[in-house]
């Protein structure tokens, strides 16, 4: 990487970090490009050199999040020999990713609306490609579970992958938004509720 490229990446990274802080504090709708410029300590003109709109910033956060999640999932799955251990590690990686990267997770899970027109064709292609690669990792992992006789073979893998995402995302959302209620109603603290939810999803996939 040339010095010019390194400098560009540095400035883009600084802007994205500032935007993520503001999105976390104020939400995406209430955050303006002026806010991001001030937080990043750039002029607005400089900000527009690197990003043409707030939607483009959100798209970049989404892509960076997908790339990181792809890496974390791959490491979690490859780092364990048994399928169930790898499953638990993958779920833990997703839950940890949410805690450490809430803005990226919101974008990935659809909480943030991203305009295709604002992404640019290459940005949209990169997002779609990386998302497809993550789903391919999960599909291969579920196929491995079927081959090892752990996962039910009567459930099409193409159906299990979106179900997995919906279930795990829903569990994380529930515990983040209704932690007090769940604690009182179910008698479980956050770690226990997450572990219970992850186990219920596992029970739906595996043979009895």
N, CA, C and O of each residue as an XYZ file, in Angstrom:
832
protein
N       0.842     -1.195      0.000
C       0.000      0.000      0.000
C       0.879      1.248      0.000
O       1.810      1.364      0.798
N       0.575      2.175     -0.899
C       1.342      3.407     -0.990
C       1.013      4.322      0.193
O       0.036      4.095      0.907
N       1.834      5.356      0.392
C       1.585      6.308      1.470
C       0.252      7.027      1.257
O      -0.480      7.296      2.210
N      -0.050      7.334     -0.003
C      -1.312      8.012     -0.308
C      -2.501      7.139      0.040
O      -3.483      7.614      0.610
N      -2.412      5.848     -0.306
C      -3.493      4.923      0.013
C      -3.639      4.756      1.519
O      -4.752      4.713      2.044
N      -2.505      4.663      2.209
C      -2.533      4.514      3.669
C      -3.165      5.729      4.323
O      -3.923      5.599      5.285
N      -2.856      6.908      3.804
C      -3.424      8.138      4.357
C      -4.931      8.196      4.109
O      -5.699      8.609      4.977
N      -5.337      7.780      2.918
C      -6.768      7.749      2.599
C      -7.506      6.807      3.538
O      -8.566      7.151      4.061
N      -6.944      5.611      3.754
C      -7.574      4.645      4.648
C      -7.631      5.169      6.076
O      -8.601      4.923      6.793
N      -6.597      5.888      6.486
C      -6.579      6.471      7.829
C      -7.722      7.467      7.993
O      -8.455      7.420      8.982
N      -7.874      8.372      7.019
C      -8.926      9.370      7.104
C     -10.318      8.724      7.047
O     -11.218      9.101      7.797
N     -10.479      7.757      6.157
C     -11.768      7.057      6.072
C     -12.077      6.355      7.390
O     -13.210      6.398      7.870
N     -11.071      5.709      7.974
C     -11.274      5.017      9.242
C     -11.647      5.969     10.364
O     -12.493      5.649     11.200
N     -11.019      7.140     10.387
C     -11.323      8.146     11.409
C     -12.768      8.634     11.282
O     -13.468      8.813     12.278
N     -13.190      8.843     10.054
C     -14.556      9.304      9.809
C     -15.570      8.234     10.199
O     -16.581      8.538     10.833
N     -15.308      6.996      9.828
C     -16.230      5.908     10.153
C     -16.322      5.704     11.664
O     -17.408      5.467     12.192
N     -15.181      5.796     12.365
C     -15.186      5.649     13.822
C     -16.015      6.746     14.468
O     -16.774      6.485     15.402
N     -15.875      7.977     13.974
C     -16.656      9.096     14.503
C     -18.146      8.883     14.240
O     -18.980      9.125     15.112
N     -18.468      8.430     13.034
C     -19.869      8.193     12.682
C     -20.477      7.105     13.558
O     -21.617      7.232     14.004
N     -19.730      6.043     13.805
C     -20.247      4.959     14.645
C     -20.530      5.438     16.058
O     -21.530      5.045     16.658
N     -19.656      6.285     16.598
C     -19.897      6.824     17.946
C     -21.195      7.627     17.979
O     -21.998      7.494     18.902
N     -21.387      8.456     16.964
C     -22.590      9.283     16.916
C     -23.845      8.451     16.665
O     -24.886      8.692     17.278
N     -23.748      7.479     15.771
C     -24.901      6.617     15.505
C     -25.325      5.887     16.770
O     -26.516      5.712     17.028
N     -24.337      5.459     17.563
C     -24.624      4.754     18.807
C     -25.281      5.674     19.831
O     -26.171      5.255     20.570
N     -24.841      6.917     19.871
C     -25.353      7.875     20.855
C     -26.682      8.493     20.440
O     -27.600      8.602     21.253
N     -26.788      8.902     19.160
C     -27.933      9.686     18.698
C     -28.869      8.932     17.766
O     -30.023      9.322     17.584
N     -28.374      7.859     17.180
C     -29.131      7.179     16.139
C     -28.772      7.736     14.779
O     -28.270      8.856     14.678
N     -29.019      6.979     13.748
C     -28.610      7.395     12.406
C     -29.458      8.549     11.874
O     -28.945      9.438     11.194
N     -30.747      8.533     12.182
C     -31.623      9.561     11.625
C     -31.282     10.950     12.157
O     -31.349     11.932     11.417
N     -30.919     11.036     13.433
C     -30.644     12.335     14.049
C     -29.206     12.809     13.825
O     -28.873     13.955     14.126
N     -28.373     11.941     13.307
C     -26.978     12.309     13.044
C     -26.854     12.906     11.652
O     -27.334     12.323     10.680
N     -26.220     14.051     11.550
C     -26.041     14.716     10.257
C     -24.579     14.635      9.821
O     -23.700     14.269     10.602
N     -24.345     14.980      8.573
C     -22.969     15.030      8.073
C     -22.173     16.109      8.810
O     -20.970     15.956      9.026
N     -22.840     17.197      9.195
C     -22.174     18.230      9.989
C     -21.702     17.657     11.325
O     -20.588     17.929     11.773
N     -22.572     16.857     11.954
C     -22.215     16.223     13.230
C     -20.986     15.340     13.061
O     -20.063     15.378     13.875
N     -20.984     14.547     11.994
C     -19.874     13.611     11.763
C     -18.579     14.372     11.505
O     -17.519     13.986     11.998
N     -18.665     15.443     10.738
C     -17.470     16.251     10.457
C     -16.889     16.819     11.751
O     -15.676     16.782     11.961
N     -17.760     17.345     12.618
C     -17.282     17.904     13.892
C     -16.666     16.823     14.774
O     -15.605     17.023     15.366
N     -17.342     15.672     14.855
C     -16.850     14.588     15.701
C     -15.509     14.064     15.207
O     -14.632     13.733     16.006
N     -15.351     13.990     13.891
C     -14.093     13.494     13.313
C     -13.015     14.569     13.252
O     -11.854     14.284     12.958
N     -13.418     15.820     13.534
C     -12.510     16.973     13.491
C     -11.974     17.220     12.083
O     -10.784     17.449     11.870
N     -12.920     17.161     11.119
C     -12.632     17.500      9.735
C     -13.584     18.613      9.312
O     -14.643     18.807      9.910
N     -13.194     19.327      8.288
C     -14.145     20.257      7.696
C     -15.178     19.443      6.919
O     -14.921     18.300      6.539
N     -16.346     20.038      6.688
C     -17.370     19.314      5.935
C     -16.905     19.049      4.510
O     -17.222     18.012      3.928
N     -16.150     19.994      3.951
C     -15.627     19.809      2.592
C     -14.701     18.600      2.528
O     -14.749     17.823      1.574
N     -13.855     18.445      3.551
C     -12.946     17.296      3.601
C     -13.730     16.002      3.755
O     -13.395     14.988      3.144
N     -14.767     16.043      4.571
C     -15.601     14.860      4.772
C     -16.157     14.357      3.444
O     -16.177     13.154      3.182
N     -16.607     15.291      2.610
C     -17.203     14.904      1.325
C     -16.168     14.408      0.313
O     -16.533     13.842     -0.717
N     -14.899     14.614      0.595
C     -13.858     14.042     -0.261
C     -13.877     12.520     -0.137
O     -13.610     11.807     -1.104
N     -14.195     12.032      1.060
C     -14.120     10.590      1.328
C     -15.484      9.902      1.281
O     -15.566      8.718      0.955
N     -16.550     10.628      1.603
C     -17.889     10.047      1.576
C     -18.875     11.094      1.055
O     -18.899     12.228      1.534
N     -19.682     10.702      0.075
C     -20.589     11.648     -0.561
C     -21.886     11.839      0.217
O     -22.600     12.817     -0.009
N     -22.205     10.918      1.135
C     -23.457     11.021      1.873
C     -23.390     10.197      3.147
O     -22.486      9.380      3.323
N     -24.348     10.415      4.031
C     -24.445      9.613      5.257
C     -24.745      8.165      4.911
O     -24.259      7.245      5.569
N     -25.560      7.968      3.863
C     -25.877      6.601      3.445
C     -24.631      5.853      2.995
O     -24.508      4.651      3.229
N     -23.720      6.548      2.360
C     -22.476      5.907      1.935
C     -21.625      5.521      3.145
O     -20.942      4.496      3.131
N     -21.671      6.339      4.177
C     -20.956      6.013      5.420
C     -21.562      4.769      6.059
O     -20.835      3.884      6.509
N     -22.882      4.700      6.102
C     -23.555      3.526      6.665
C     -23.198      2.281      5.864
O     -22.969      1.214      6.433
N     -23.152      2.419      4.544
C     -22.792      1.281      3.692
C     -21.376      0.808      3.987
O     -21.118     -0.395      4.017
N     -20.461      1.742      4.205
C     -19.074      1.383      4.515
C     -18.994      0.683      5.861
O     -18.231     -0.270      6.020
N     -19.775      1.148      6.832
C     -19.817      0.489      8.145
C     -20.366     -0.922      7.995
O     -19.865     -1.862      8.612
N     -21.396     -1.062      7.175
C     -21.973     -2.387      6.929
C     -20.943     -3.323      6.311
O     -20.781     -4.456      6.764
N     -20.246     -2.853      5.275
C     -19.265     -3.704      4.613
C     -18.139     -4.093      5.567
O     -17.740     -5.257      5.615
N     -17.627     -3.130      6.324
C     -16.566     -3.438      7.290
C     -17.056     -4.439      8.330
O     -16.321     -5.339      8.735
N     -18.312     -4.272      8.758
C     -18.873     -5.200      9.727
C     -18.998     -6.603      9.171
O     -18.683     -7.576      9.856
N     -19.457     -6.713      7.933
C     -19.586     -8.027      7.299
C     -18.234     -8.709      7.156
O     -18.114     -9.911      7.392
N     -17.230     -7.954      6.776
C     -15.887     -8.519      6.628
C     -15.372     -9.041      7.963
O     -14.801    -10.129      8.036
N     -15.580     -8.251      9.024
C     -15.135     -8.671     10.350
C     -15.914     -9.882     10.837
O     -15.336    -10.806     11.409
N     -17.225     -9.881     10.614
C     -18.050    -11.008     11.044
C     -17.677    -12.281     10.296
O     -17.641    -13.361     10.885
N     -17.403    -12.159      9.021
C     -16.963    -13.318      8.233
C     -15.696    -13.921      8.836
O     -15.573    -15.141      8.948
N     -14.763    -13.065      9.221
C     -13.510    -13.520      9.813
C     -13.754    -14.207     11.158
O     -13.217    -15.284     11.418
N     -14.574    -13.575     12.016
C     -14.831    -14.116     13.354
C     -15.576    -15.446     13.291
O     -15.277    -16.362     14.057
N     -16.536    -15.553     12.389
C     -17.276    -16.801     12.247
C     -16.376    -17.922     11.749
O     -16.426    -19.042     12.256
N     -15.554    -17.612     10.752
C     -14.638    -18.618     10.231
C     -13.686    -19.113     11.294
O     -13.440    -20.315     11.401
N     -13.149    -18.203     12.080
C     -12.218    -18.584     13.149
C     -12.918    -19.426     14.209
O     -12.354    -20.401     14.704
N     -14.150    -19.049     14.558
C     -14.880    -19.785     15.586
C     -15.179    -21.210     15.144
O     -15.027    -22.156     15.916
N     -15.604    -21.353     13.899
C     -15.953    -22.682     13.390
C     -14.715    -23.557     13.217
O     -14.727    -24.734     13.575
N     -13.658    -22.987     12.674
C     -12.444    -23.759     12.414
C     -11.665    -24.085     13.691
O     -10.831    -24.991     13.696
N     -11.932    -23.358     14.757
C     -11.161    -23.539     15.984
C     -11.664    -24.636     16.900
O     -11.123    -24.822     17.990
N     -12.702    -25.376     16.476
C     -13.246    -26.438     17.331
C     -13.476    -27.706     16.516
O     -13.911    -27.646     15.366
N     -13.186    -28.836     17.114
C     -13.283    -30.107     16.395
C     -14.719    -30.610     16.302
O     -15.158    -31.020     15.228
N     -15.464    -30.584     17.423
C     -16.825    -31.114     17.376
C     -17.782    -30.065     16.845
O     -17.569    -28.865     17.018
N     -18.839    -30.532     16.196
C     -19.790    -29.623     15.580
C     -20.494    -28.757     16.617
O     -20.659    -27.555     16.405
N     -20.907    -29.342     17.723
C     -21.636    -28.590     18.750
C     -20.739    -27.528     19.377
O     -21.194    -26.413     19.632
N     -19.490    -27.850     19.625
C     -18.553    -26.852     20.162
C     -18.380    -25.695     19.180
O     -18.339    -24.530     19.576
N     -18.280    -26.031     17.908
C     -18.128    -24.992     16.890
C     -19.395    -24.140     16.795
O     -19.317    -22.925     16.612
N     -20.546    -24.772     16.919
C     -21.816    -24.035     16.902
C     -21.871    -23.022     18.044
O     -22.201    -21.855     17.831
N     -21.548    -23.468     19.246
C     -21.571    -22.575     20.407
C     -20.566    -21.439     20.244
O     -20.840    -20.302     20.628
N     -19.405    -21.748     19.676
C     -18.380    -20.719     19.457
C     -18.844    -19.706     18.424
O     -18.591    -18.510     18.569
N     -19.530    -20.181     17.371
C     -20.039    -19.280     16.333
C     -21.096    -18.347     16.914
O     -21.087    -17.150     16.626
N     -21.999    -18.877     17.722
C     -23.030    -18.048     18.350
C     -22.400    -17.037     19.299
O     -22.814    -15.879     19.352
N     -21.407    -17.480     20.041
C     -20.704    -16.569     20.953
C     -20.023    -15.451     20.175
O     -20.017    -14.301     20.614
N     -19.450    -15.785     19.020
C     -18.788    -14.771     18.184
C     -19.795    -13.735     17.694
O     -19.489    -12.543     17.658
N     -20.991    -14.178     17.316
C     -22.028    -13.255     16.854
C     -22.487    -12.346     17.989
O     -22.648    -11.141     17.798
N     -22.698    -12.923     19.170
C     -23.142    -12.143     20.324
C     -22.070    -11.134     20.728
O     -22.383     -9.987     21.048
N     -20.820    -11.555     20.715
C     -19.725    -10.640     21.059
C     -19.603     -9.541     20.011
O     -19.346     -8.383     20.338
N     -19.790     -9.918     18.747
C     -19.733     -8.940     17.666
C     -20.790     -7.857     17.867
O     -20.520     -6.677     17.645
N     -21.974     -8.249     18.280
C     -23.041     -7.276     18.519
C     -22.627     -6.303     19.616
O     -22.808     -5.093     19.478
N     -22.076     -6.828     20.699
C     -21.686     -5.967     21.797
C     -20.577     -4.999     21.445
O     -20.561     -3.861     21.914
N     -19.653     -5.452     20.620
C     -18.486     -4.628     20.284
C     -18.720     -3.738     19.073
O     -18.031     -2.732     18.901
N     -19.686     -4.098     18.230
C     -19.922     -3.343     16.985
C     -21.420     -3.122     16.770
O     -21.970     -3.597     15.777
N     -22.092     -2.408     17.684
C     -23.555     -2.281     17.581
C     -24.035     -1.626     16.296
O     -25.063     -2.026     15.750
N     -23.309     -0.625     15.801
C     -23.744      0.047     14.572
C     -23.655     -0.893     13.379
O     -24.575     -0.960     12.564
N     -22.546     -1.618     13.279
C     -22.392     -2.569     12.181
C     -23.437     -3.672     12.282
O     -23.989     -4.107     11.271
N     -23.708     -4.124     13.505
C     -24.702     -5.188     13.675
C     -26.084     -4.685     13.275
O     -26.858     -5.416     12.656
N     -26.396     -3.433     13.630
C     -27.684     -2.867     13.241
C     -27.830     -2.833     11.723
O     -28.904     -3.102     11.184
N     -26.748     -2.501     11.050
C     -26.787     -2.464      9.585
C     -26.956     -3.867      9.011
O     -27.735     -4.077      8.081
N     -26.221     -4.820      9.571
C     -26.292     -6.197      9.082
C     -27.676     -6.793      9.301
O     -28.206     -7.485      8.432
N     -28.255     -6.522     10.462
C     -29.544     -7.125     10.803
C     -30.736     -6.379     10.216
O     -31.883     -6.768     10.435
N     -30.465     -5.299      9.465
C     -31.533     -4.582      8.798
C     -32.158     -3.466      9.598
O     -33.145     -2.873      9.164
N     -31.597     -3.164     10.770
C     -32.126     -2.074     11.587
C     -31.906     -0.722     10.915
O     -32.671      0.216     11.138
N     -30.869     -0.622     10.099
C     -30.603      0.603      9.354
C     -31.003      0.393      7.904
O     -30.603     -0.588      7.277
N     -31.776      1.297      7.386
C     -32.166      1.209      5.974
C     -31.077      1.817      5.115
O     -30.659      2.953      5.336
N     -30.623      1.061      4.143
C     -29.544      1.520      3.272
C     -30.077      1.665      1.856
O     -30.630      0.723      1.288
N     -29.907      2.833      1.303
C     -30.389      3.101     -0.048
C     -29.430      2.523     -1.077
O     -28.258      2.900     -1.093
N     -29.893      1.615     -1.942
C     -29.016      1.060     -2.980
C     -28.441      2.142     -3.884
O     -27.313      2.020     -4.362
N     -29.212      3.200     -4.120
C     -28.743      4.275     -4.989
C     -27.554      4.997     -4.391
O     -26.719      5.540     -5.115
N     -27.476      5.004     -3.041
C     -26.404      5.740     -2.381
C     -25.140      4.905     -2.229
O     -24.083      5.436     -1.889
N     -25.241      3.613     -2.476
C     -24.101      2.741     -2.235
C     -23.123      2.727     -3.400
O     -21.923      2.539     -3.200
N     -23.612      2.920     -4.586
C     -22.774      2.747     -5.748
C     -22.728      1.267     -6.110
O     -22.814      0.409     -5.232
N     -22.595      0.971     -7.379
C     -22.678     -0.422     -7.810
C     -21.593     -1.284     -7.194
O     -21.864     -2.417     -6.799
N     -20.358     -0.773     -7.101
C     -19.285     -1.585     -6.534
C     -19.506     -1.828     -5.046
O     -19.294     -2.938     -4.557
N     -19.935     -0.782     -4.317
C     -20.188     -0.949     -2.890
C     -21.272     -1.974     -2.643
O     -21.150     -2.814     -1.752
N     -22.336     -1.908     -3.431
C     -23.428     -2.858     -3.283
C     -22.960     -4.266     -3.617
O     -23.326     -5.219     -2.930
N     -22.160     -4.406     -4.658
C     -21.640     -5.722     -5.040
C     -20.747     -6.298     -3.940
O     -20.807     -7.494     -3.652
N     -19.919     -5.447     -3.325
C     -19.040     -5.911     -2.249
C     -19.847     -6.385     -1.046
O     -19.520     -7.401     -0.433
N     -20.908     -5.640     -0.710
C     -21.765     -6.011      0.409
C     -22.463     -7.337      0.128
O     -22.488     -8.225      0.980
N     -23.027     -7.465     -1.067
C     -23.720     -8.701     -1.429
C     -22.772     -9.891     -1.466
O     -23.112    -10.979     -1.001
N     -21.581     -9.680     -2.021
C     -20.618    -10.765     -2.110
C     -20.182    -11.242     -0.725
O     -20.115    -12.444     -0.470
N     -19.887    -10.298      0.165
C     -19.434    -10.662      1.507
C     -20.553    -11.340      2.284
O     -20.316    -12.302      3.015
N     -21.783    -10.832      2.123
C     -22.923    -11.484      2.775
C     -23.120    -12.904      2.277
O     -23.413    -13.811      3.056
N     -22.956    -13.090      0.971
C     -23.069    -14.433      0.387
C     -21.977    -15.353      0.930
O     -22.221    -16.533      1.182
N     -20.782    -14.814      1.109
C     -19.673    -15.626      1.633
C     -19.943    -16.073      3.066
O     -19.605    -17.196      3.439
N     -20.548    -15.200      3.868
C     -20.902    -15.566      5.241
C     -21.950    -16.674      5.231
O     -21.850    -17.639      5.989
N     -22.952    -16.530      4.372
C     -23.976    -17.570      4.279
C     -23.397    -18.885      3.773
O     -23.848    -19.958      4.172
N     -22.410    -18.805      2.905
C     -21.758    -20.018      2.418
C     -20.988    -20.715      3.543
O     -20.962    -21.944      3.615
N     -20.364    -19.927      4.415
C     -19.663    -20.498      5.570
C     -20.648    -21.254      6.455
O     -20.371    -22.369      6.896
N     -21.809    -20.631      6.710
C     -22.818    -21.276      7.547
C     -23.428    -22.492      6.857
O     -23.685    -23.513      7.496
N     -23.655    -22.379      5.558
C     -24.210    -23.520      4.815
C     -23.266    -24.711      4.878
O     -23.696    -25.838      5.125
N     -21.976    -24.461      4.655
C     -20.988    -25.541      4.713
C     -20.920    -26.124      6.113
O     -20.741    -27.330      6.279
N     -21.063    -25.269      7.122
C     -21.026    -25.730      8.508
C     -22.223    -26.627      8.819
O     -22.074    -27.655      9.478
N     -23.398    -26.243      8.352
C     -24.588    -27.067      8.569
C     -24.497    -28.378      7.789
O     -24.905    -29.428      8.285
N     -23.965    -28.315      6.574
C     -23.753    -29.536      5.791
C     -22.802    -30.482      6.522
O     -23.003    -31.696      6.535
N     -21.780    -29.913      7.122
C     -20.847    -30.718      7.918
C     -21.578    -31.397      9.071
O     -21.321    -32.561      9.380
N     -22.497    -30.657      9.708
C     -23.273    -31.234     10.801
C     -24.136    -32.392     10.344
O     -24.294    -33.383     11.058
N     -24.698    -32.262      9.136
C     -25.498    -33.352      8.573
C     -24.626    -34.560      8.291
O     -25.001    -35.689      8.611
N     -23.453    -34.328      7.688
C     -22.529    -35.414      7.371
C     -22.073    -36.151      8.629
O     -21.863    -37.364      8.603
N     -21.922    -35.413      9.726
C     -21.470    -36.019     10.985
C     -22.619    -36.637     11.770
O     -22.408    -37.197     12.845
N     -23.831    -36.536     11.237
C     -24.979    -37.142     11.898
C     -25.491    -36.361     13.090
O     -26.193    -36.915     13.936
N     -25.152    -35.081     13.172
C     -25.594    -34.247     14.299
C     -26.816    -33.426     13.920
O     -27.764    -33.324     14.699
N     -26.800    -32.846     12.741
C     -27.881    -31.965     12.289
C     -28.924    -32.769     11.519
O     -28.591    -33.707     10.795
N     -30.169    -32.395     11.681
C     -31.267    -33.070     11.000
C     -31.124    -32.950      9.483
O     -30.900    -31.861      8.953
N     -31.256    -34.065      8.806
C     -31.125    -34.062      7.349
C     -32.436    -33.751      6.643
O     -32.454    -33.544      5.430
N     -33.548    -33.715      7.404
C     -34.849    -33.442      6.783
C     -35.111    -31.952      6.626
O     -36.120    -31.561      6.038
N     -34.211    -31.109      7.146
C     -34.361    -29.662      7.024
C     -33.425    -29.148      5.931
O     -32.211    -29.315      6.046
N     -33.952    -28.532      4.881
C     -33.082    -27.995      3.828
C     -32.139    -26.936      4.386
O     -32.556    -26.049      5.132
N     -30.883    -27.035      4.024
C     -29.888    -26.076      4.516
C     -30.257    -24.661      4.092
O     -30.043    -23.716      4.851
N     -30.803    -24.502      2.901
C     -31.155    -23.161      2.415
C     -32.201    -22.498      3.314
O     -32.293    -21.271      3.365
N     -32.993    -23.317      4.023
C     -33.979    -22.774      4.958
C     -33.381    -22.557      6.341
O     -33.786    -21.645      7.062
N     -32.417    -23.396      6.710
C     -31.826    -23.293      8.039
C     -30.978    -22.045      8.212
O     -30.939    -21.473      9.301
N     -30.300    -21.615      7.160
C     -29.401    -20.458      7.277
C     -30.172    -19.190      7.650
O     -29.805    -18.543      8.631
N     -31.233    -18.798      6.909
C     -31.981    -17.593      7.316
C     -32.666    -17.763      8.668
O     -32.800    -16.799      9.422
N     -33.105    -18.994      8.980
C     -33.712    -19.235     10.292
C     -32.692    -19.002     11.402
O     -33.004    -18.407     12.433
N     -31.484    -19.475     11.179
C     -30.419    -19.279     12.170
C     -30.199    -17.789     12.431
O     -30.143    -17.366     13.586
N     -30.073    -16.990     11.364
C     -29.840    -15.561     11.527
C     -30.997    -14.892     12.242
O     -30.791    -14.082     13.146
N     -32.230    -15.232     11.834
C     -33.399    -14.615     12.454
C     -33.497    -14.973     13.932
O     -33.828    -14.129     14.765
N     -33.208    -16.225     14.245
C     -33.326    -16.680     15.630
C     -32.271    -16.050     16.529
O     -32.600    -15.516     17.588
N     -31.014    -16.106     16.120
C     -29.942    -15.558     16.954
C     -30.073    -14.044     17.079
O     -29.895    -13.495     18.167
N     -30.382    -13.364     15.976
C     -30.566    -11.911     16.032
C     -31.729    -11.552     16.944
O     -31.647    -10.596     17.716
N     -32.816    -12.320     16.854
C     -33.982    -12.062     17.697
C     -33.676    -12.246     19.167
O     -34.149    -11.476     20.004
N     -32.892    -13.254     19.488
C     -32.520    -13.508     20.878
C     -31.682    -12.352     21.420
O     -31.909    -11.873     22.531
N     -30.712    -11.914     20.621
C     -29.850    -10.800     21.044
C     -30.676     -9.533     21.222
O     -30.494     -8.804     22.197
N     -31.587     -9.266     20.282
C     -32.430     -8.081     20.372
C     -33.305     -8.119     21.621
O     -33.443     -7.121     22.328
N     -33.888     -9.275     21.880
C     -34.795     -9.398     23.021
C     -34.086     -9.108     24.333
O     -34.609     -8.387     25.182
N     -32.900     -9.670     24.497
C     -32.201     -9.485     25.767
C     -31.667     -8.068     25.918
O     -31.531     -7.578     27.038
N     -31.362     -7.401     24.802
C     -30.874     -6.030     24.877
C     -32.010     -5.043     25.169
O     -31.822     -4.068     25.897
N     -33.167     -5.303     24.604
C     -34.262     -4.346     24.722
C     -35.165     -4.607     25.919
O     -35.774     -3.680     26.453
N     -35.254     -5.869     26.345
C     -36.191     -6.201     27.421
C     -35.509     -7.013     28.510
O     -36.069     -7.979     29.028
N     -34.305     -6.610     28.845
C     -33.506     -7.358     29.804
C     -34.192     -7.462     31.159
O     -34.243     -8.542     31.748
N     -34.725     -6.334     31.663
C     -35.366     -6.335     32.983
C     -36.596     -7.223     32.991
O     -36.795     -8.013     33.914
N     -37.429     -7.093     31.951
C     -38.635     -7.910     31.869
C     -38.300     -9.399     31.807
O     -38.913    -10.213     32.498
N     -37.321     -9.744     30.972
C     -36.955    -11.149     30.828
C     -36.382    -11.696     32.124
O     -36.601    -12.855     32.475
N     -35.649    -10.854     32.824
C     -35.087    -11.277     34.107
C     -36.197    -11.604     35.087
O     -36.130    -12.601     35.806
N     -37.221    -10.757     35.113
C     -38.326    -10.970     36.050
C     -39.228    -12.115     35.603
O     -39.652    -12.928     36.425
N     -39.526    -12.185     34.289
C     -40.466    -13.185     33.785
C     -39.858    -14.584     33.723
O     -40.500    -15.568     34.089
N     -38.614    -14.658     33.256
C     -37.983    -15.971     33.074
C     -37.020    -16.324     34.200
O     -36.610    -17.477     34.336
N     -36.664    -15.339     34.998
C     -35.725    -15.611     36.092
C     -34.318    -15.875     35.608
O     -33.547    -16.571     36.269
N     -33.975    -15.314     34.437
C     -32.646    -15.541     33.873
C     -31.939    -14.212     33.681
O     -32.549    -13.244     33.228
N     -30.643    -14.156     34.024
C     -29.885    -12.956     33.731
C     -29.448    -13.000     32.264
O     -29.731    -13.969     31.560
N     -28.763    -11.958     31.808
C     -28.422    -11.846     30.390
C     -27.639    -13.051     29.870
O     -28.050    -13.642     28.871
N     -26.516    -13.445     30.508
C     -25.758    -14.588     29.979
C     -26.579    -15.870     29.956
O     -26.490    -16.657     29.014
N     -27.384    -16.077     31.007
C     -28.184    -17.299     31.070
C     -29.260    -17.318     30.002
O     -29.524    -18.361     29.403
N     -29.895    -16.155     29.755
C     -30.936    -16.088     28.728
C     -30.347    -16.326     27.342
O     -30.930    -17.047     26.533
N     -29.195    -15.723     27.070
C     -28.545    -15.914     25.771
C     -28.172    -17.389     25.578
O     -28.393    -17.958     24.509
N     -27.613    -17.990     26.613
C     -27.221    -19.398     26.519
C     -28.443    -20.284     26.298
O     -28.394    -21.239     25.522
N     -29.538    -19.962     26.984
C     -30.771    -20.739     26.832
C     -31.316    -20.600     25.411
O     -31.739    -21.583     24.803
N     -31.305    -19.376     24.887
C     -31.792    -19.156     23.528
C     -30.954    -19.874     22.490
O     -31.488    -20.482     21.562
N     -29.635    -19.803     22.646
C     -28.728    -20.490     21.722
C     -28.979    -21.997     21.756
O     -28.920    -22.661     20.722
N     -29.259    -22.535     22.945
C     -29.529    -23.968     23.075
C     -30.847    -24.343     22.400
O     -30.940    -25.403     21.781
N     -31.855    -23.496     22.509
C     -33.140    -23.775     21.864
C     -32.987    -23.835     20.342
O     -33.584    -24.690     19.688
N     -32.186    -22.926     19.784
C     -31.942    -22.950     18.342
C     -31.194    -24.229     17.966
O     -31.500    -24.857     16.952
N     -30.228    -24.603     18.774
C     -29.480    -25.844     18.531
C     -30.422    -27.044     18.543
O     -30.321    -27.925     17.689
N     -31.341    -27.077     19.515
C     -32.282    -28.199     19.610
C     -33.171    -28.295     18.370
O     -33.581    -29.385     17.972
N     -33.466    -27.129     17.759
C     -34.296    -27.137     16.553
C     -33.559    -27.735     15.358
O     -34.180    -28.290     14.451
N     -32.235    -27.619     15.361
C     -31.432    -28.113     14.231
C     -31.001    -29.565     14.373
O     -30.877    -30.286     13.383
N     -30.774    -29.985     15.605
C     -30.119    -31.277     15.804
C     -31.109    -32.408     16.034
O     -32.281    -32.185     16.337
N     -30.609    -33.610     15.883
C     -31.430    -34.795     16.054
C     -31.688    -35.045     17.542
O     -30.834    -34.781     18.387
N     -32.872    -35.554     17.838
C     -33.208    -35.863     19.227
C     -32.753    -37.264     19.573
O     -32.945    -37.715     20.703
